[in-house]
Amino acid sequence: MNQQASHDADLQDLPTRILVVEDDAGMRTLLSRTLQADGYRIRAVPDARSMWDALDTETADLIILDVMMPGMNGLDLCRSLRQGGIKGGVEDVSFSNIPIIMVSARGEELDRVLGLELGADDYVAKPFGQKELLARVRAVLRRGQNSTVPAAAAGRQRREVINFAGWSLDLRRRELYDPTGAVVEISGAEHDLLVSFLDNPQRVIGRDRLLELSRTRLGDVSDRSIDVLVSRLRRKLGTEADSLIRTVRGQGYIFTSPVERV
C-alpha cells in the first residue's frame, strides 16, 4: 500500500466527529450518550460562542444544532454557518459545507421550512426516539461520505463530471461550478436534489419521487420540503434557474437542460 492509500485508509478508520450544540444540559447529555454509543466522537457545547470556539479548534463532520437557545439561536447560527464562519480571526467558508441537523421542540411545518430555507440538511422535532435520531444522522452522513469514494470506484458508478447549460457538477468533489468556473457553495441536500435532476433530465419528476431519489427524508410528501429545496437550488443556479428547473403544475418538476457526462 502506497503512502497516500495508507493515509486515506487511516482517515476512513477515524470516528466521525459530531458537534452537539444544545443549551439544555440533560438533553446535551442524552444526545452525547446516544451518539457515543453508536461509535461517534462527540463534542457537546451549550451555546453559540462555545460552538465557534470548538470549530476553531477542530472542524466537525456533522453539527446537531438546537433551535431554541438563549442569545444567538439555532436559526441564526445555521445562517451564519452557511455563510461561512470565522476561524482564527479569518473568514472560513469551509464551515458552509458542514452538514447540519436542527432539533427543536417546535415541530410545525413553518419551522421545518424555515430551517431548510436557512440551509439545514434535516430537521428533527422533539421529542424524538433514539433510533430515529441515529437513522437521520446516518442518512445525512451517507450523503457526505459519497464524496470519499475512491476515484476508480466512482468512475465505475458514473462519470465524475456532469455539464449542463454552461455549469458543471463534480460528483467526486461534490462541487458545483458556474459558467465562469467559480465554485458555488451548495449543501448536501441541494447536491442530492441536483443530482436527482441531472440523472433524470427532461423528465417530469413528482415531489414524492424527488424525496425518494434525493434521500431527503424531512417529513411526509405533503409538506413543502422539496419545494423549499428546489427554491434554494434555483437561487444558487442564478437568473436562468426558473427555466432550468420548471414547475409542472399538479405534477412536480422537470429539469429542461440536456446534460453531458465527462
ABEGO torsion letter per residue (X at the ends): XBAAAAAAAAAAABBBBBBBBBABAAAAAAAAAAAAAAGBBBBBBABAAAAAAAAAABBBABBBBBABBBEBBAAAAAAAAAAEBBBGGBBBAAAAABBBBBBBABABAAAAAAAAAAGBABBBBOBBBAAAAAAAAAAAAAAAAAAABBAAAAAAABBABBBBGGBBBBAAAGBBBBAAGBBBBBBAAAAAAAAAAAABBGBBBBAAAAAAAAGBBAEBAABAAAAAAAAAAAAAAEAAAAAABBBBBGAEBBBABBBBBX
